[in-house]
Amino acid sequence: MPVTLLLLVAIVLLVGLLLAADRAAKAIRRARRRRDASRRLTAVTTAVTAAAAAEGKRRRSAAESGAALTSVIPAIRGHGPRHVD
């Protein structure tokens, strides 16, 4: 009887150990997936931010060029469209 009880306890402990090892392995895989996703998200966010900054710089440059041209050659205002009859 004591040997059977000892084997039963050993089997229960082994199953518990295997379940704990499985949970630990899943947690490690989940953490790795999240870390990789975070890296990818950071890379994409950095790229998008850089592209947005470049686009903003381009737009500011175009606006400044337009403002500089308007200050040299003011727009003609107060005249309607001309029609050729």
HUSUL-V430925 format. One record per residue. N is the residue number from 1. RES is the residue in three letters. SS is DSSP state (~ for helix, > for strand, _ for the rest). Layout:
{{N | RES | SS} {N | RES | SS}}
//
This chain:
{{1 | MET | _} {2 | PRO | ~} {3 | VAL | ~} {4 | THR | ~} {5 | LEU | ~} {6 | LEU | ~} {7 | LEU | ~} {8 | LEU | ~} {9 | VAL | ~} {10 | ALA | ~} {11 | ILE | ~} {12 | VAL | ~} {13 | LEU | ~} {14 | LEU | ~} {15 | VAL | ~} {16 | GLY | ~} {17 | LEU | ~} {18 | LEU | ~} {19 | LEU | ~} {20 | ALA | ~} {21 | ALA | ~} {22 | ASP | ~} {23 | ARG | ~} {24 | ALA | ~} {25 | ALA | ~} {26 | LYS | ~} {27 | ALA | ~} {28 | ILE | ~} {29 | ARG | ~} {30 | ARG | ~} {31 | ALA | ~} {32 | ARG | ~} {33 | ARG | ~} {34 | ARG | ~} {35 | ARG | ~} {36 | ASP | ~} {37 | ALA | ~} {38 | SER | ~} {39 | ARG | ~} {40 | ARG | ~} {41 | LEU | ~} {42 | THR | ~} {43 | ALA | ~} {44 | VAL | ~} {45 | THR | ~} {46 | THR | ~} {47 | ALA | ~} {48 | VAL | ~} {49 | THR | ~} {50 | ALA | ~} {51 | ALA | ~} {52 | ALA | ~} {53 | ALA | ~} {54 | ALA | ~} {55 | GLU | ~} {56 | GLY | ~} {57 | LYS | ~} {58 | ARG | ~} {59 | ARG | ~} {60 | ARG | ~} {61 | SER | ~} {62 | ALA | ~} {63 | ALA | ~} {64 | GLU | ~} {65 | SER | ~} {66 | GLY | ~} {67 | ALA | ~} {68 | ALA | ~} {69 | LEU | ~} {70 | THR | ~} {71 | SER | ~} {72 | VAL | ~} {73 | ILE | _} {74 | PRO | _} {75 | ALA | _} {76 | ILE | _} {77 | ARG | _} {78 | GLY | _} {79 | HIS | _} {80 | GLY | _} {81 | PRO | _} {82 | ARG | _} {83 | HIS | _} {84 | VAL | _} {85 | ASP | _}}
//
